[in-house]
Amino acid sequence: MRVSQKLEYACRAAICLAKHYDGGTVMKLEDIAQREDISSSFLVQILNELKRAGIVDSRRGKAGGYALNHPPAAITLKDIVEAIEPSLLTTPRDTTGESGVAVATVWDGISRCVLDRLETTSLETIASNANAPMYFI
C-alpha cells in the first residue's frame, strides 16, 4: 500500500496532538511542525483539512493553536484517512473477464483487513506506543 506524504504528515500531526491532549491546551503550528519535521506551510493545509473533518479545532490569536476535538481514544486512523485521502479506502470493482470476480474477491478481503485495522487503531494507541522506551541490546 502506498501512503502519500500528506497522509503520513496528517497522521504524525494528529499523533503529536494526541500526545499533548488534555482537553483544553492548544499547540502552536510551529511547535507541531518542529516536533514532526513538517513544513509549516504544508502543515497548515493539512490541519485545515482535519479541521473541516471535525478532527481538530483551531484557536486564533497570540495564545492560539490546534487541538484535537475529541479524546485520542475516540479518533481512529480511519478518521484521518477519510479526511485526507478517502480514495485509499476504495477497492477496484472490475469483475470483467474470466478471473475478474476472483481477483475482486481477493481485493475485497484485503480491503476489509486494512479497514478493520484502521478502525481499531486509535490515536491514543499510537501515541502511547510512541512514548514507549526503546531498548538496544
N, C-alpha and C positions, 0 to 999 in steps of 0.2 A: 504494500500500500504506500502510495506517495503522499506525504503530508506537506502542504505548502508552508513556506516560511511565515506567511501571515497567520496561519492556524497555529503553528508552533509558537510564535510570539504571543498570540492571544492566550494560549494555554499557560505559558510562562508568566504572563502578566496577571492572569486570574489566580494562579497559584501564589504568586507574590502577595496579592491582596488577601488571599486566604490565610497565609502565614501571619499576617498582621491584623486579622479581623478581630474586632472586639465589639462590633455592633454600633460604633459611633465615630471612631477615628478614621480620618481620610489620609491617603498617601499622596504626596505630590507626584505629578507626572515625571519630573526629573529624577526623583528617588527610585521610582519603578524602572525607568529607563536605565539608570546606572546599575541597579542591582541585577537586572536581567540582560544587560548589554544589548539594548534595543535603541534604535534611533528615536529620539523624542518626536520627530515629525511623523514617523510611521506609527509609533505607539499611540499618538493621539487619534489617528484614524481608526485604529483597532479598538481602542477604548470607546470611541463614539459608536461603533457597531455593536459592541457589547452593551452599551447604554441603551441603544434602540431596542435591543432584545430583552431589556429588563434585567440583565445580569449584574451590571454595575450602575452606580449612581455617581454623579459629579456635583461638586460644590464650587462655586466661583469665588474669586476674591483671594486676598492675601493668605487666608487660612484655608483655602480651597484645596481640592484634590479629588481622588477617586476612592470608592469603597464598594465592596460587594453589597448588593441589595438584599441578599439572603445569607443565612449562615453557610459556611463552606460545605457542610454535610448535605445541604439541600440542593447544591449545584453539581451537576454531573458533567463529564466530558461531552456527553451527547448535547447538552445545552450549549456548550461552547462551539461544537462543530456545527450545530444548526444555525447559530448566529453568524458564523464566519464563513463556513464552506459547506452549505447543505447538500451540494451535489455529491459530496463524498459518501453520503448515505444512500445514494441511488444505485440500483442494481441493473445491469443490462437485461433487457427483456426480449431480445431477439431469439425467437423459438423456431425460426425457419430452418429448413434443411433437415437431413436425417438425424443429426445429433443435436439440433438446436434445443430441444426440450431437456435433454440430459445435461447439457452444459449449463443451461439456465437454472436447472435444479441445483447444481453444484454451487453456482454463484449465489443463489438464494440462501443456501445453507451457510456459506461463508459470511454473507452479509448479516445473517441472523446472529452468528457468533460475535462478529465485530460490534453490532448494535447492542447485544447483551453486555459486552464488556464496557462499552461507552456508557450505558445506562447504569451500571453498577459501580462505576469508578467515580467517586466524588472528589471535589477539590480538597476536602478535609483529608481523605486518604492519601492523596498525593503529597499534600503539604506536610503531613506527619511523617511520611517516608523520606521526604527531602531533608527533614531536620534530624534524621537518624544518623548517629555517628558511623563513620566508615572505619573499618579496622583493616590494616595491612599486615600480612604475615610474610 
